[in-house]
């Protein structure tokens, strides 16, 4: 069979005893089958590329076949002759007569798809060998700056790329497949007791408005400082992880659970600060009291009980400061591979860093980050919640409810997001209006009555939603333990209109 020098993908290393995975005979048989029956091209071209052939000549013949078929021409030794007769490697093998030899066995047509799969798998193995070689070469090379962690991240990214190549070969789905997915989503919502077809937020008002958090969605949660962005994200992360544990204990199949193992990338707080928030929420003890040790023995027992219950929670916290979007995506892929995470929370978007290209403005960097988060959501097929700052323009308005135009630094955040939620707490702003009780007792009494009426009341404004209507959800925020919950009423306002 052909013994030309291998040039495609990863060649055998000079002087190496390692023989790269290959099956040149399968490549020849597949090419022969394609020239005998051009219809087979439709079955293999979505997955198989010219570079997947170990023998470079075979890759060029395959590419020529694809070109002819794409022009609605018959691809056989005769029609391929003008395209290939000048090829040096083909000349060494006797010219176009070699193409005719490849069609000699009509039986190859029967196993053509199996040949294509094997050629593809062997190409992946060669890619894997290449990643290994590159990893070893870089690890041994100390002439440049030594950055082992960076090399590990690059290696993980390369391995994940190879692994992804072996997955689904495209996003094309038949209508039957699409309807099956839609029915499965509806069944999930039905089994959850209604409203939730995605991952639960643990808050009925939000679930009713959004149907939960859906795979591949990027959800932006924005608000001015003090509105509770980190708190609601932590609450949702805990609720999703807790529901997963409960569903698994109840014997519900993982694909039908509305919970999920969850990853939190917190670039603002440390892991122990996040854990303190969750412990405060579950034990009913304020975070301030926990930090300062102002708790009774009874409180401490509640704390120990809560920590035991949370010990096995599938909640993973990465508190690495100064993460780039590329490094975060690498870590998220690792968590998906190891722990099958189904929800990602990023606190917060503006603390991530871009690729650091010189001359890039901050707006371009934020655009790169928001696109990277949306790409990550689609790649891992999980919802991604990213917290975002708002511009100070909110403070200059009389009505301080946020608007889409308030999203800070980049319109691409609004464009890339599938949902945009704003948090607004009227009592936060009302607090600053406290009159002097001695100078105006009547005004103070009126203010105090108004504060009693609105204290803890919060609005989650769904300003954008690709899947349904926009509107407002009424929540209660317990600042003492940083926990959001549904109000006693139906938990939502009337719709503000369709997206």
N, C-alpha and C positions, 0 to 999 in steps of 0.2 A: 504494500500500500504506500501512499505518498510519504516521503521522508524529507520534506522541505524543512528549512529552519523555522522553528516556531517563533512567531512574532506577536501573536494575539494575546491580549490580557497579560498574563504573568509568564514570562519565558522561564525555562529551566535555568537555574543560577549557574554561571560559569564555574566549572570545576566542582560542582555539587553532585553528590551521589543521589540526591532526591530527584525522583522522576515525577513530574507533575501529573495529576489525574487527567486522563484523556481517553477518548475512544474515537480514533480517526476513522475506523471502519463504520461506526454508526453515523458519523458525519457524511461519509461518502454515500451510504445507503439512503440517508434522508434526502440528500440532493437528487439522487436518482429517482426517488419516489415523487419528489416535487415536480421534476421534469416530466414524469409519466402522467401524473394527475395534478394539474395546477390548483384544483379545488382544495387540496390539503394546505395550501398557503394560508387560507383563511383561518385554519385551525391553529397554526403555529406562529404566525407573525406577530400576534399581540405579546407573546412571551419571548420568543427567540429573536435575538439581534445578531448581526454579522460578527460582532466582537465576541460572541459566546462560542464561536468555533475555535478550536485549538489550532487547526491548520489554517494559516492565513489565506491560502488559495481558496479553501472551502468557504471562508467568510466572504470573499469577493464574489464567488459564484452565487452564493445565497443572495447577496445584495443585488446582483444583476437580475436574478429571478424575480425578486420583489419589485424592481423597477419595471420590468416588462408586464408583470401582472397588474401593477398599479395603472399602466397605460391601456389596460384591457387587451393586451397582446398575449399570444400563446408563448409560454416559456419552455423551450426544448433545445436540444443541442444545436439545431439549425439556426434558431432565432438568437441564441446566445453567442454564436460564433463572432459576429461583428463587434460585440462588446468585450469579448474575452481573448480574441486571437493574439492581441499584442501583449498579453500578460506574460512576463518572463518565466514565472513558475510554471504556467501552463505549457509554454513552449518546451520546457525541459521534460515534460511528461508526454510529449508527442502532439501537443497542440489540441485543437478542438476534438480530435479523436478520443481524448480522455473523457470528455463530457459524454460522448456516446457510450463509453464503457460503463459509466455510472448508472446508466438506465438499463443495464443488462439484466438485472434481476427484478422482474415485476413483483415478486413476492414481497419486496421491501415496502410496497405500498401498504400492506396490511399492518406492519409494525411502525409506520412513520411517526405516529404521535408518541409512541414509546421512545423512539430514537430521539425525538425533539426534547422530551422531558429529561432523558439521560444527558444529552449534550448540555442542557441548561444547568442541571445539577452539578455536573463536572466543572462547568465554568464557575459556579459558586464556590466549589471547593478550591479552585485555583485562586479565586479572589481571597479566600480565607488564608491560603498559604501566603499570598502577597501581603495581607495585613500583618501576619505573623513575622514575616521577614522584615517588613518596615519597622515593626515594633522593636525587634531585636537590634536592627541597625541603629535606630535612634537612641536606644538605651545604652548601646556601647559607645556612641559618639559623644565625647565630653568636650569637643572642640568649641561648641557653642554654649550658651548659657544653660545651665542644668535646671530643668523644670519638670521633675518627674510627675507632679500632679497634672500639669498640662498635657504631658504625653499620655497619661492614663485616660484623660478625658477625650483626647483625639482618638486613642485606640478604641474606646467604648463607642464613640460616634461611628468609627469605621466598621466595627463589628455589627452595630445596629443597622447600618446601611446594607451590609451583606445579608443580614437576617431578614430585613424588609423586602429585599429582592426576591426572596423565596416565598413571599406571601401572595396576597391577591394581586393579579397582574393588571388590574385596571378597575376603574370605578363604574364601568358599564354594567348595568343590570337590566334584565328583562322586566317587563311590566309585572309578570307573575312574581318575580323576586321582590319587586318594590311593594306590591300589594301584600305579600306575606309579611314584610317588615312592618307595614302599616297596621296589619291585623295583630301582630305580636305586640306592638306598642299599645293598641287599644285594650288588648287582653291584660297587659301589665297595669294599665290604669284601672281596669275593672277589678282586678284582684287586690289592688291597693286600697279598695274601698271608695274609689272615685277620685277624679281630678288629676292623679299623678301618673304620668306615662314615662317620666324620666327619673332622675335621682331626687329624692325628697329633700326639701329644705328644712323639714321639721316644723314649719310654720304653715298652718292651713290657709291663711289669707294669701300668702305668696304662691303656694301650690295651686290654689284655685285660679289665680290670675295667670300663671305661667304653665301649669301642667308639670311642674318640676324642672329640673335641669337636664338638658338633653345632650346626648353625645355630639361632639364636634362643635358645640356652642361656646362662644366667648361672651361671658357676662361681665360687664363693667359695673362696679359698684362705686359711686362717687358721692362726695359730700365735703363740706367744709370741715376743718378740724373741730372735734367735739361732737360730731353728729353720730358717731358709733360705727364707723365703717369696719374697723378691725373687729369690733364686738360681734356684728352680725355675721361676718365671714367666719369667725371662729365658731359661733353658734351653729351655723349651717354645716361646717366641717364635722363638728362633733355629732350633730343629729344624723348625718349621712352614715358616719362610721358606726354609730350606735345602732341604727336601723339594720345595717349589714349584719352585725353580731346577732341581733334578735332574729332576723330572717334565717340565718344559718342554723341557729338553735331550734327554730321551728321546722327545719327540714325543707325550706323553700329553695328550689334550684337557683344557683347564682344568677342565671340569666333572667330570672323573674323577680329578683329582689329589687326594691326601690332604694336600697342603701348602697354604700360603696366604701371600700377602703380609700382613704383620703390622704393626700399629701399637701402640706402647708409649706410654702416657701416664704418665710418671714424675714424680710431684709431690714426690718425696723426693730423688732423685739427678739430677744433670745428665746431659746426653746423653753427654758424654765419659766420665763414670763408668760409665754403662751399657755404652758401647763398650769400656772397659777390661776390664769383667767378661767380655764375650764374647771379646775378644782373649786374655785369660788362659786362658779355657776351651779355645780352639782352638789356642793355641800351647804350652800346658802350662806356662806361666810364671805364678807367683803374681802376683796383682794388686798386692800390697805391693811386690814386687820391681820391677814395672813403674813404679809411682808414684815409687819412690825411686831408680830407675836402677841397681839392683843386678843387672845382667844381663851375661852374657858376649857376645862378638861372635857366637858361635853362637846364643845365645838371641835376639839382635837379628835375625839372619837368619831364624829361625823366626817372629819377630814380623812382619817385613816380608812373609814368605810368607803368613802368616795374614791380614794386612790386605789383601793383593791378592785373596785368595780371597773375602774378605767384601765387597769394594768394590761388587759388583753385587747384593748381597743385598737383596731387597725388604722391608727392615725400616726402619720410620719411627718416629723417637723425638721425642716432644713433651715437653719438660721445663719447660713453663710452670708457674710456681708459683701457687698460689691460684686455680686454675681453678674456675669454677662448673660444676655439672652441665649447665646449658644451653649454656655456652661449649664444654664438652668434646664435647657431642653435635653442635654445629655443626662443630667441627673434624673429628670422626669422619665426618660426612656428606661433608665436602670430600675427605677421604682416600679414602672409598669411591668418590666420583665420579671422582677423578683417578687413583687407583692400584688401584682394585678390591680393597681390603683384605678379607681373609676371616677375620681374627682380631684381637681387640682385648684388650690387657692394660692394666689400671689399677693402678698401684702408688702409693698405696693408697687405699682407699675413704674412710677417715676424713679424708683431706687435701683431698677435694673439698668444695666449698661448695654450699649450697642456694640457693634464690631470695632468701634474706635477709629473709623477711617478719618484721616486728616481732612480738615476743611468741612466736615459734616456739621450742620447746625443742630441745635438741640431738637428742633422740630423734626428734622430728618431722622435723628436718633430715636425719638419717641415713635415715629412712624414705623421704623424698623422693628422696634420692640413689640408694638401692637400687632403688626403683621406676623411676627414670630410666634406670639401667643396664639393667634388664630390658627396658624399652620400647625402648632403643637396640638391644639384641640382636635383638628382634623386627622392628624397623623396617628395619635393615640386613641382616637374615638372616645374622648372623655370631655365633659364640660370643664371649662377653665374659668374660674372667678378671679378677676383682677381688680384690685382696689385702685382708685385713681383720685388725684387731687383735683380740686376745682379752682378756677381763677378767683381773684379777689373782687371781680366785678359783682359777685353776688352781694357783697357787703354794702355796695353803693346803692342798691335798689331798696325801695320800701318793702316790696314783697321779696323775701329772701329765699323763696323756693327756687331751687336750681333749674336751669334750662340746658338743653343740649349744647348751646353756644358757650356755656361756661366750662366745658371740658378743657382742661389746661393743656396748652402747648401744641396740640395737633388735632386737626379735624379727622385724621385717619383713625383715631380711637373710635369716634362715632361710626365711621365707615366700616371698620373691621368688626365691630361688636354686633352680635346677634341680639343681645338685650343690653339696655342701659338702665340701671336703677340709680335713683338719687335718694339720699336720706335727708330728711328735714325734721328738726325738733323745734317746735315753736317755743317750748319752755326755755330752751337754751338762750334764745334771743330775748325773751321776756325777762329773764333773770337780770340782764344788764340794765333794765329800765326801772329797777326798784327805787321808789321815791323815798325821800327822807321822812321817817315816821313822825319826827318832832316838828318838822316844818309844815307837813301836809298829811295829817292823820287820815283824812277821808280818802285821799288819793292812794295812800299806802294800803288802806283796808280794801279798796277796789282792786288794787294790784294783787294783794294777797289772795283775794277770792278768785281772781282770774288764774293765778298760779296753781291754786288747789284744783281748779277744774282741768287744767291742761298738763299738770305735772306728769312726766313719764310718757305722755302721748307722742307718738312718732309717726311720720308718714314715710312709706317707701313708694316713691313715684316711679312707675314703669314708664319711662319716657320713650323707649324704643323696644319693639318686640317683633321679630320677623314672623313668629308663629301665631300671633294673635293680637288682641286689642291692647292698647295702652291704658293707663289709669292709675289709681292710687290704692295702696293697701294700708290699712290702719294697724299699727302695732303698739305694744307697750314696751318701754325700755326701763329696766330696773338698773339704774346707774350703779347702785351699791355692788351688785354682783355681775355687772356688765352682760345682762341677758335680755334678749328680745323675746317677746311672746305675743300671741294673738290677743286682741282686745276681746271683751266679753260679747260684743255684737258679732255680726257676720264677718268681720275682719277685712272688709274692703269697701271702697267707694264705688260709685257708678263708673262705668268706662269713660275714659277721656277721648275715645275714638279709636278707629283702626289705624294700624301702621300704614 
